[in-house]
C-alpha cells in the first residue's frame, strides 16, 4: 500500500544527554500514515534512546514529539499509548510468571474496576492473533515461551491497544531466519491495515526488504534520509558508517610453535549441553583457529576449558610444552590466555562497576595495578583511559558505570582489555555477536593484528562466513566431537555444513580404529 | 494419648483461630507489599504502633471500630514513610524496613509515656466480645472454633477472601502482581510503578497495624510493651510459607497458631511435668522452620522483589 499523505508522527529537534554523552542531537524526522521507516545506525548511534523518548520512557532535554498533529507531553508512556504509539522493546517488557493474557491486558483496562472481562479479552486476543498470524496460547505462562513467541506477545500487547504507530526495536536480532520471515508477514498485514511502522535495525537486507524509507543516525545525529527504491545496500552502509567500508583482507599466515595444546580432553555433560569427547586441539602461534558448529554442540565446554573455568575430566592440557596440573581462570590468565567471553553482560563485565574497574578485572593483582595489597587507582584509571582512546570506546569517561555503554562500546572495552595484556592465546567466543558492521570490522582487524603479532586466536562463532573469512584453520564441533583440521579454502561452506550436521565423524572414527 | 485428645477439643481450635487472627492480618499485609515488589520489614514496628493506636483511641472514648480505623491510618502513615523511601528513592528495603520498625516501636513507647505518665499498670478497655453466629455456632467443634469468635477474627477471614479476589480477579490486582514481577512491563503499559508500589505498601501496612490492634482490642484488653513479641517476623516467614498467596498464608498462620495453642496445653499434661517448659515454648518455632523448609522449595518468589525501579535508567 502506498502511504497516505497524512503525517502520523513528527519528531522535531530531539536532544537527549546522559551525563557528558549526547545520545541524540537535534534529531528530526517524520512518518506518514501506512509508511514503514527504518531507523538505521551503528550500535550507540542513539536509535533506541530516540525511540524511548518517542514512547515516553525517557524525557527529552529539548524538542517536541507530535502524533497526528498533537504534541505529546514529555516522558509519559501513558500519553504515548493513548495517542496510539506502541513499542516492541528489544529487551522484552514481559512478566515471566504471568500468563500471556495477563501480560497483554495489563494496563489496558481501568484499574479500579471490580471485574475484568476475561472472556472478552481472551476472545479479542484470539481474534487478533488469527488476523495477524501471531499464534499464542492466552493461558500459557510467558516464562515457558520461546523467544519468538514472546515477541508475538509483545506485538499483540501493542495491537490489543489499537496502536496506529508501531515501533520495533531490533526485532529480528533474537529470531531465527524462519521466525523473521513470519514477523515480516505480520508486519505486512499490519501495514495493509494502515499502521505506520518504525523499524530499527542494523541489518541492511532487512531494511531494504521492509522499509519504504530509511533514516540514518550516526553519533546521535540524522545523517541521511533516502527512499529504499532509490538506494542500495552499499550506499546505505556508507551513510551509516560515514565512509565506504571494506571487509579486512586476510592473508595466510605461517604458524609457529604450539602455545596451547589439548590432548584427548574429555569433560562431563552439563545439562543438555554435551561435554567434550576425546578432543585434541593445538593452538599455534600466529594462527586463527576457527571453531564452527551449531550452537550447543560443545562450544561452551571448549571455551570453558581454554578459559580455565572447567578442568578436563581426562586428557591433558599443556602450555608451551609444560603440562598443567592445576587449572583455573587465574592460572590461565597468568599463562597469557586472554578471553573475550560469549556474554559480555553476564560474564564479561560487572555492570555497576565503572570502566576503570572493568578494565582491570582480570589483572588487578598484577604489579602494574597493585602493590602489597593496595590498588593503584591512578595506574588503573590511566589504563582505562588508554583503552578508551586507542579502541575508540565512546563514553563520557573512565568513571562511567559500564552498563550505560552500548553493546558495541562495551565489547570494544573488553577487546582493549584483552589485547593490551599482550596475550599469547586469545579466546574469542562470539566476539561480534550483536555488533554493527563498523564494530565487526574493527574487532576482526584487531584479531588479525594480534595474530600477526604472533598470538594464537581461537575464534568460536556460529557465523560460518566469519569463520571462513578469518580462520587459517577450521575445526567443526558436533556433539562434543571435533572434526579434523581443515586449512583455509579446503572445504566449501556446504561441506562444512555437513560436518556441522554430524556427518563425517563416524567414518573418522572408523578410519582411526 | 493426651495430645490426640487435645486435638479434638473445640477450645483448642478456638484458641488456635484466635492466636492466628493477628498473624492473618499482618501476613496478608506483607503479601500485598511483597507482591508489588517491596519487602516491608517495618511490619514488627507497625504492629506495635497499631496495637497502641487502636487501644489508645478506644481508651480516649471512641468506639471500637473507630479504634480499628485509627490503627489502620497510623499503619498507613508508617507505610507512606516506608514506601516514600524505598520506592521513589530506591533505598535499601532492609535498612528502611528495620528503621521503620525501630522508629515505630520507640515512638509508640514514647507516646504511651506521654499519654499515661503516671500509671504503673496499663488501664483496660472494654474489648471486642465474642459474637456467636446463630445456627453455625451450634455445629459441634467447628461451631465453637470458628463461629464463636470476635468480629475482628471474622474480618481477618473476610480480608483474605477480598484480597485474594482483588489480586487475582481485578485489573488492579494484575497491576500489583506485575509490579512485583517486572516493573518494566508495568511502565511500558503506561502505568505508574511508583504509584502502584506505594499504594500496595501503604495499604499493606494498614493491615499490619490492624493485626497489631487485634492484640489490644480483641485478644487482650490492654497495651503492654513487648506484646507484639516477634509476631511480625513470624509473618515474614509465613509469607514465604504461603508462597505469596493469601489463601496459603492463612493456612500457614492457622498452622503456626495451632502449634502455639498445642504447646500451652501439652505443658499441663503428664509429659509437661517431665520436660522443661522451654522446650514447649520452642516447639511452634521449630515446627514452623521445618514446615517452611518443606513448603518453600516450590515457592514462586516475585521476580522483582527488592529490585528498585528507576524510570529512564538504562
Interface residues (C-beta under 8 A of the other chain):
Chain A: X18 X55 X56 X57 X58 X59 X75 X76 X77 X78 X79 X80 X81 X82 X87 X89 X91 X93 X94 X95 X96 X97 X98 X102 X103 X105 X106 X107 X108 X109 X110 X111 X112 X113 X114 X115 X116 X157 X403 X404
Chain B: X169 X170 X171 X172 X174 X175 X177 X178 X181 X182 X184 X185 X186 X187 X188 X189 X190 X191 X300 X302 X303 X311 X312 X314
